[in-house]
Amino acid sequence: MRIGIIGGGFMGEAFLRGLVRGNVATPNDIAVAEVSPARRTALGEHGVRVTDDAQSAAIGAEVVLIAVKPQDLAAAGTSLQGAIGKDAVVISIAAGVRLDDIRRFTGHRACVRVMPNLPAAIGEGAAVYLVAPEVSAAQRARVREVVAAVAKVVVEVPDDEAVDLATAIHGSGPAYVYLFIESLVEVAVRLGMKRHDAEQLVLATVAGSAAYALETGLHPAVLRNAVTSPGGTTAAALAELEAAGFRTAIDSAVDAAFERAQELGE
């Protein structure tokens, strides 16, 4: 699969790594356009063709992945007009930029809006995608292959609002998890645990809990109850979380993220 990546920042390089790691494309099949000379040098170490010219990276590509910041998408898309092949599919991972705007900026109809998340950097991400009506079955297959190279879970959604909602859940979600990790580590240290020990225990607990939930497929409430003995330490802790409005805080956080995602697309 011939792939042109426009933007070689954190996420652009994450996709590059995933595509090569997953044998979706060889380094010889990938071209990356990046304006920063230092980043071009770093990207060249992957064995791909690197250029400062977006059109050069897009010409001849079956998939054009635009991995620039949302505020740069209009300029990047406009610069690609005339260089995208008629049978190519364009993928944008710019947060908050609606599908119709992607099509307008690029002048190309077969476009897909994708929202990945931070763990894509190690191939453990989650992603949602929205396809334009003009995207063919063959192009859909290419898109899923590209996105699956960085995401363990890939979900197609019906409209931009669904992408915005997913942005508030899995896109921003890692930050919620990291805040929980940070808080748990800090209280462990405050109570006398060595920081290194606290970090190791908390990270293993979070990773193991998620892995166990995935492997068993049990409802989170069932798993929570399995850890909670009546009158025990976990019951005491959960009572405090409920009293402090833990669920309400999560609900409000996601609402705020969802509203902001919608505002960004206006």
Sequence and secondary structure as in RCSB ss.txt:
>XXXX:A:sequence
MRIGIIGGGFMGEAFLRGLVRGNVATPNDIAVAEVSPARRTALGEHGVRVTDDAQSAAIGAEVVLIAVKPQDLAA
AGTSLQGAIGKDAVVISIAAGVRLDDIRRFTGHRACVRVMPNLPAAIGEGAAVYLVAPEVSAAQRARVREVVAAV
AKVVVEVPDDEAVDLATAIHGSGPAYVYLFIESLVEVAVRLGMKRHDAEQLVLATVAGSAAYALETGLHPAVLRN
AVTSPGGTTAAALAELEAAGFRTAIDSAVDAAFERAQELGE
>XXXX:A:secstr
  EEEE  SHHHHHHHHHHHHTTSS GGGEEEE S HHHHHHHHTTT EEES HHHHHTT SEEEE S GGGHHH
HHHHHTTTS TT EEEE  TT  HHHHHHHHT SSEEEEE  GGGGGT EEEEEEE TT  HHHHHHHHHHHHTT
EEEEEE SSHHHHHHHIIIIISHHHHHHHHHHHHHHHHHHTT  HHHHHHHHHHHHHHHHHHHHHH   HHHHHH
HH  TTSHHHHHHHHHHHTTHHHHHHHHHHHHHHHHHHHT 
